[in-house]
Amino acid sequence: MMRNLTICGVLLLIIASGCSKSDSRLHGRWQSDASLSMKWNRENAELSDEALGVLSQRIGHLTLEYRPNGKGTLEVAAYKRLDGTNVITVQGYRHDITYKVLDIETNRVYIKLKGPSVDCFNYVNFVSPDIYWVDDMVEGGSPREYFRKVNEQDAK
């Protein structure tokens, strides 16, 4: 009898170790906050004025949704940006994504995002229950992109 309980306990540990981690702080829709992001980047990131200008045109158009089942969406709203003296319209898109929580810490989680337009690892750093930031590795100089949780009542 004791041996059967030990075997059951070991099997439960093996099964549980294969389960995905989850962090309910992520669950919901998150919108890129251009104002908060650019305020931090102007004051703290080591970027040239030109790089800040490019960053300011790109940030603020992304919405991410994380569902408890490890799936979600990545949506970029259409926007216009300057390329030298030319105005370019960037087409918006919406893709299904998957995400996996790899590590959970007190104020951040380490995730892997995967989808048609994204395949990356990132730390999601929580400032509060409704604000987080990620390193924006596209521009160099350690800029950040802040996200605010979308209140579902406001979104309707």
Backbone as CSV, one residue per row, in Angstrom:
resi,resn,N_x,N_y,N_z,CA_x,CA_y,CA_z,C_x,C_y,C_z
1,MET,0.823,-1.193,0.000,0.000,0.000,0.000,0.871,1.261,0.000
2,MET,1.880,1.288,0.858,2.770,2.440,0.932,3.525,2.624,-0.375
3,ARG,3.927,1.505,-0.988,4.653,1.570,-2.260,3.760,2.167,-3.348
4,ASN,2.482,1.815,-3.385,1.538,2.359,-4.365,1.370,3.866,-4.189
5,LEU,1.310,4.338,-2.931,1.202,5.772,-2.675,2.452,6.510,-3.144
6,THR,3.614,5.912,-2.934,4.868,6.522,-3.372,4.901,6.620,-4.894
7,ILE,4.513,5.554,-5.581,4.488,5.557,-7.049,3.500,6.604,-7.551
8,CYS,2.320,6.711,-6.929,1.327,7.718,-7.318,1.880,9.125,-7.109
9,GLY,2.569,9.330,-6.005,3.166,10.633,-5.719,4.205,11.008,-6.752
10,VAL,5.055,10.067,-7.136,6.078,10.312,-8.153,5.420,10.621,-9.499
11,LEU,4.389,9.869,-9.856,3.681,10.116,-11.118,3.049,11.503,-11.133
12,LEU,2.463,11.918,-10.015,1.876,13.258,-9.946,2.933,14.340,-10.118
13,LEU,4.097,14.150,-9.512,5.184,15.121,-9.682,5.650,15.187,-11.125
14,ILE,5.754,14.057,-11.791,6.172,14.032,-13.197,5.137,14.742,-14.065
15,ILE,3.873,14.458,-13.838,2.805,15.093,-14.616,2.798,16.602,-14.358
16,ALA,2.901,17.013,-13.112,2.872,18.438,-12.763,4.071,19.179,-13.338
17,SER,5.229,18.535,-13.409,6.407,19.211,-13.937,6.268,19.491,-15.426
18,GLY,5.435,18.734,-16.123,5.216,18.964,-17.541,4.168,20.029,-17.818
19,CYS,3.444,20.474,-16.807,2.400,21.479,-16.987,3.024,22.851,-17.212
20,SER,2.367,23.642,-18.011,2.842,24.996,-18.283,2.616,25.877,-17.063
21,LYS,3.546,26.820,-16.872,3.361,27.818,-15.832,2.373,28.847,-16.359
22,SER,1.740,29.542,-15.446,0.812,30.595,-15.819,0.952,31.723,-14.814
23,ASP,0.618,32.922,-15.226,0.643,34.064,-14.321,-0.569,34.933,-14.647
24,SER,-1.527,34.965,-13.754,-2.787,35.668,-14.010,-2.596,37.169,-14.181
25,ARG,-1.457,37.722,-13.747,-1.216,39.155,-13.949,-1.193,39.511,-15.430
26,LEU,-0.799,38.562,-16.274,-0.737,38.807,-17.714,-2.107,38.801,-18.373
27,HIS,-3.035,38.028,-17.850,-4.304,37.771,-18.531,-5.074,39.055,-18.811
28,GLY,-5.521,39.205,-20.052,-6.290,40.374,-20.468,-5.648,41.049,-21.668
29,ARG,-6.177,42.229,-22.010,-5.675,43.015,-23.147,-4.782,44.141,-22.633
30,TRP,-3.684,44.359,-23.326,-2.697,45.365,-22.957,-2.398,46.239,-24.175
31,GLN,-2.481,47.559,-23.997,-2.244,48.522,-25.067,-0.937,49.262,-24.810
32,SER,-0.126,49.367,-25.846,1.104,50.145,-25.742,0.766,51.588,-25.376
33,ASP,1.483,52.140,-24.411,1.257,53.509,-23.944,2.392,54.391,-24.461
34,ALA,2.118,55.116,-25.557,3.154,55.940,-26.196,3.641,57.048,-25.269
35,SER,2.741,57.690,-24.569,3.108,58.815,-23.710,4.056,58.380,-22.590
36,LEU,3.681,57.352,-21.866,4.519,56.869,-20.766,5.847,56.318,-21.285
37,SER,5.795,55.593,-22.406,7.011,55.021,-22.988,7.991,56.114,-23.396
38,MET,7.496,57.110,-24.115,8.396,58.158,-24.616,8.906,59.057,-23.495
39,LYS,8.099,59.273,-22.470,8.580,60.045,-21.312,9.789,59.347,-20.698
40,TRP,9.662,58.024,-20.470,10.779,57.289,-19.882,11.982,57.294,-20.825
41,ASN,11.747,57.064,-22.103,12.848,56.978,-23.062,13.582,58.298,-23.230
42,ARG,12.857,59.413,-23.239,13.525,60.718,-23.344,14.403,60.986,-22.124
43,GLU,13.938,60.557,-20.950,14.657,60.845,-19.708,15.751,59.835,-19.377
44,ASN,15.653,58.606,-19.889,16.559,57.563,-19.408,17.310,56.767,-20.471
45,ALA,16.719,56.570,-21.630,17.377,55.740,-22.647,18.500,56.539,-23.315
46,GLU,19.547,55.858,-23.645,20.687,56.508,-24.296,20.494,56.440,-25.809
47,LEU,19.611,57.326,-26.300,19.280,57.336,-27.720,19.506,58.719,-28.300
48,SER,19.896,58.740,-29.568,20.036,60.015,-30.269,18.643,60.601,-30.491
49,ASP,18.594,61.892,-30.807,17.315,62.526,-31.108,16.649,61.856,-32.299
50,GLU,17.448,61.447,-33.284,16.909,60.777,-34.459,16.266,59.434,-34.076
51,ALA,16.957,58.650,-33.242,16.415,57.356,-32.805,15.153,57.551,-31.975
52,LEU,15.122,58.584,-31.120,13.914,58.877,-30.341,12.752,59.238,-31.265
53,GLY,13.045,59.967,-32.332,12.008,60.330,-33.297,11.409,59.110,-33.978
54,VAL,12.274,58.191,-34.391,11.805,56.953,-35.026,10.979,56.139,-34.030
55,LEU,11.484,56.021,-32.803,10.788,55.262,-31.767,9.413,55.858,-31.473
56,SER,9.343,57.182,-31.426,8.070,57.840,-31.101,6.995,57.581,-32.150
57,GLN,7.401,57.318,-33.398,6.438,57.020,-34.455,5.939,55.575,-34.382
58,ARG,6.750,54.698,-33.824,6.433,53.270,-33.815,5.687,52.827,-32.565
59,ILE,5.980,53.440,-31.430,5.373,53.021,-30.151,3.948,53.562,-30.048
60,GLY,3.080,52.766,-29.439,1.715,53.190,-29.174,0.673,52.530,-30.056
61,HIS,1.086,51.675,-30.970,0.159,51.073,-31.924,-0.121,49.594,-31.657
62,LEU,0.541,49.012,-30.666,0.466,47.580,-30.416,-0.494,47.254,-29.274
63,THR,-1.309,46.243,-29.488,-2.167,45.696,-28.433,-1.901,44.198,-28.354
64,LEU,-1.695,43.712,-27.154,-1.492,42.283,-26.920,-2.597,41.766,-26.020
65,GLU,-3.057,40.571,-26.314,-4.025,39.914,-25.442,-3.431,38.582,-25.004
66,TYR,-3.429,38.352,-23.699,-2.963,37.088,-23.132,-4.167,36.380,-22.521
67,ARG,-4.455,35.176,-22.978,-5.539,34.374,-22.397,-4.920,33.309,-21.486
68,PRO,-5.671,32.810,-20.510,-5.132,31.824,-19.562,-4.638,30.533,-20.212
69,ASN,-5.100,30.212,-21.411,-4.713,28.950,-22.061,-3.398,29.037,-22.844
70,GLY,-2.659,30.145,-22.704,-1.378,30.281,-23.407,-1.516,30.787,-24.829
71,LYS,-2.703,31.224,-25.197,-2.933,31.776,-26.529,-3.317,33.238,-26.394
72,GLY,-3.268,33.941,-27.508,-3.642,35.346,-27.471,-3.615,35.944,-28.857
73,THR,-3.601,37.275,-28.894,-3.526,37.995,-30.163,-2.524,39.129,-30.047
74,LEU,-1.954,39.462,-31.182,-1.077,40.615,-31.317,-1.691,41.454,-32.423
75,GLU,-1.980,42.708,-32.111,-2.636,43.584,-33.073,-1.863,44.888,-33.182
76,VAL,-1.574,45.283,-34.414,-0.927,46.558,-34.679,-1.908,47.407,-35.479
77,ALA,-2.246,48.569,-34.949,-3.148,49.475,-35.652,-2.391,50.155,-36.790
78,ALA,-3.072,50.431,-37.886,-2.448,51.150,-38.998,-2.033,52.548,-38.522
79,TYR,-0.908,53.023,-39.015,-0.437,54.359,-38.643,0.453,54.915,-39.740
80,LYS,0.706,56.203,-39.656,1.589,56.865,-40.615,2.871,57.242,-39.907
81,ARG,3.976,57.158,-40.653,5.264,57.564,-40.086,6.078,58.252,-41.166
82,LEU,7.039,59.027,-40.745,7.936,59.704,-41.680,9.128,58.821,-41.991
83,ASP,9.503,58.788,-43.248,10.731,58.126,-43.684,11.488,59.189,-44.462
84,GLY,12.345,59.906,-43.758,12.969,61.083,-44.367,11.900,62.152,-44.512
85,THR,11.591,62.530,-45.755,10.537,63.514,-45.994,9.255,62.857,-46.505
86,ASN,9.261,61.547,-46.673,8.094,60.824,-47.173,7.231,60.305,-46.025
87,VAL,5.921,60.403,-46.199,4.992,59.829,-45.233,4.629,58.427,-45.716
88,ILE,4.836,57.452,-44.839,4.554,56.058,-45.174,3.411,55.573,-44.297
89,THR,2.453,54.886,-44.912,1.367,54.279,-44.146,1.755,52.844,-43.821
90,VAL,1.785,52.539,-42.548,2.076,51.182,-42.096,0.736,50.477,-41.916
91,GLN,0.560,49.398,-42.647,-0.700,48.657,-42.585,-0.831,47.935,-41.252
92,GLY,-1.999,47.980,-40.707,-2.258,47.271,-39.465,-2.476,45.784,-39.721
93,TYR,-2.368,45.000,-38.694,-2.616,43.560,-38.795,-2.961,43.000,-37.429
94,ARG,-3.529,41.806,-37.451,-3.884,41.093,-36.222,-3.511,39.632,-36.432
95,HIS,-2.726,39.095,-35.506,-2.284,37.701,-35.594,-2.588,36.962,-34.308
96,ASP,-2.899,35.701,-34.451,-2.972,34.836,-33.280,-1.549,34.514,-32.841
97,ILE,-1.342,34.456,-31.546,-0.030,34.133,-30.986,-0.189,33.068,-29.916
98,THR,0.927,32.479,-29.543,0.985,31.647,-28.351,2.052,32.258,-27.452
99,TYR,1.913,32.022,-26.178,2.942,32.474,-25.242,3.128,31.399,-24.186
100,LYS,4.320,31.372,-23.664,4.637,30.420,-22.605,5.369,31.163,-21.499
101,VAL,4.885,31.026,-20.277,5.561,31.618,-19.116,6.683,30.671,-18.725
102,LEU,7.909,31.162,-18.779,9.082,30.341,-18.481,9.574,30.515,-17.054
103,ASP,9.362,31.708,-16.483,9.817,31.972,-15.123,8.940,33.062,-14.518
104,ILE,8.669,32.936,-13.238,7.840,33.905,-12.529,8.634,34.452,-11.357
105,GLU,8.724,35.780,-11.280,9.363,36.447,-10.155,8.353,37.410,-9.534
106,THR,8.746,38.051,-8.450,7.828,38.930,-7.735,7.257,40.021,-8.629
107,ASN,8.108,40.712,-9.384,7.654,41.839,-10.186,7.807,41.640,-11.689
108,ARG,8.116,40.415,-12.109,8.240,40.189,-13.544,8.079,38.715,-13.880
109,VAL,7.765,38.489,-15.147,7.689,37.125,-15.669,8.513,37.076,-16.951
110,TYR,9.078,35.927,-17.219,9.855,35.706,-18.434,8.995,34.863,-19.362
111,ILE,8.743,35.377,-20.567,7.841,34.685,-21.490,8.482,34.483,-22.856
112,LYS,7.943,33.521,-23.579,8.266,33.333,-24.991,6.996,33.589,-25.769
113,LEU,7.063,34.533,-26.709,5.953,34.832,-27.609,6.262,34.236,-28.966
114,LYS,5.254,33.658,-29.599,5.453,33.085,-30.928,4.210,33.315,-31.776
115,GLY,4.432,33.753,-32.999,3.351,33.973,-33.949,3.935,34.364,-35.292
116,PRO,3.091,34.663,-36.281,3.581,34.996,-37.627,4.495,36.223,-37.664
117,SER,4.281,37.179,-36.774,5.082,38.407,-36.804,6.001,38.550,-35.594
118,VAL,6.064,37.527,-34.740,6.877,37.624,-33.530,7.386,36.237,-33.136
119,ASP,8.615,36.210,-32.670,9.216,34.991,-32.124,10.339,35.460,-31.206
120,CYS,10.015,35.664,-29.937,11.010,36.254,-29.046,10.788,35.818,-27.601
121,PHE,11.814,36.047,-26.816,11.770,35.881,-25.364,11.781,37.285,-24.777
122,ASN,11.053,37.505,-23.684,11.046,38.833,-23.089,10.668,38.772,-21.622
123,TYR,11.242,39.694,-20.852,10.804,39.907,-19.482,9.668,40.915,-19.507
124,VAL,8.568,40.596,-18.853,7.458,41.516,-18.646,7.623,42.018,-17.220
125,ASN,7.919,43.320,-17.078,8.229,43.924,-15.781,7.025,44.711,-15.280
126,PHE,6.388,44.222,-14.211,5.182,44.857,-13.701,5.525,46.047,-12.816
127,VAL,4.924,47.188,-13.141,5.032,48.394,-12.332,3.875,48.429,-11.342
128,SER,2.725,47.971,-11.805,1.497,47.899,-10.999,0.616,46.827,-11.646
129,PRO,-0.543,46.534,-11.071,-1.403,45.511,-11.689,-1.869,45.871,-13.102
130,ASP,-1.832,47.171,-13.460,-2.312,47.550,-14.784,-1.260,48.228,-15.664
131,ILE,0.010,48.146,-15.293,1.094,48.698,-16.122,2.285,47.745,-16.091
132,TYR,2.834,47.457,-17.273,4.111,46.744,-17.352,4.962,47.348,-18.456
133,TRP,6.252,47.046,-18.418,7.137,47.481,-19.494,8.002,46.321,-19.954
134,VAL,8.447,46.429,-21.208,9.385,45.472,-21.791,10.520,46.262,-22.424
135,ASP,11.689,45.641,-22.498,12.794,46.246,-23.237,12.424,46.249,-24.706
136,ASP,12.677,47.365,-25.357,12.441,47.461,-26.786,13.800,47.304,-27.462
137,MET,14.112,46.076,-27.812,15.453,45.770,-28.323,15.654,46.160,-29.781
138,VAL,14.616,46.655,-30.428,14.718,46.997,-31.840,15.650,48.180,-32.063
139,GLU,15.557,49.192,-31.219,16.294,50.429,-31.445,17.668,50.483,-30.783
140,GLY,17.991,49.570,-29.870,19.244,49.669,-29.124,19.134,50.774,-28.083
141,GLY,20.131,50.944,-27.249,20.122,52.018,-26.261,19.183,51.793,-25.095
142,SER,18.667,50.600,-24.930,17.809,50.203,-23.807,16.499,50.971,-23.680
143,PRO,15.800,51.241,-24.769,14.489,51.873,-24.605,13.480,50.885,-24.035
144,ARG,12.410,51.433,-23.496,11.325,50.624,-22.939,10.030,50.943,-23.661
145,GLU,9.150,49.940,-23.697,7.787,50.168,-24.156,6.863,49.777,-23.014
146,TYR,6.058,50.747,-22.590,5.110,50.522,-21.494,3.752,50.123,-22.058
147,PHE,3.055,49.265,-21.317,1.720,48.813,-21.692,0.769,49.031,-20.526
148,ARG,-0.461,49.428,-20.850,-1.519,49.583,-19.853,-2.586,48.541,-20.105
149,LYS,-3.095,47.967,-19.029,-4.172,46.997,-19.152,-5.432,47.724,-19.607
150,VAL,-6.097,47.164,-20.607,-7.309,47.762,-21.152,-8.493,47.326,-20.305
151,ASN,-9.220,48.276,-19.790,-10.434,47.983,-19.046,-11.462,47.518,-20.068
152,GLU,-11.942,46.315,-19.938,-12.863,45.735,-20.928,-14.119,46.578,-21.111
153,GLN,-14.578,47.266,-20.079,-15.766,48.127,-20.217,-15.454,49.314,-21.111
154,ASP,-14.231,49.861,-21.003,-13.838,50.986,-21.848,-13.616,50.568,-23.289
155,ALA,-13.233,49.294,-23.491,-12.925,48.801,-24.831,-14.184,48.593,-25.677
156,LYS,-15.339,48.487,-25.055,-16.587,48.210,-25.786,-17.261,49.454,-26.284
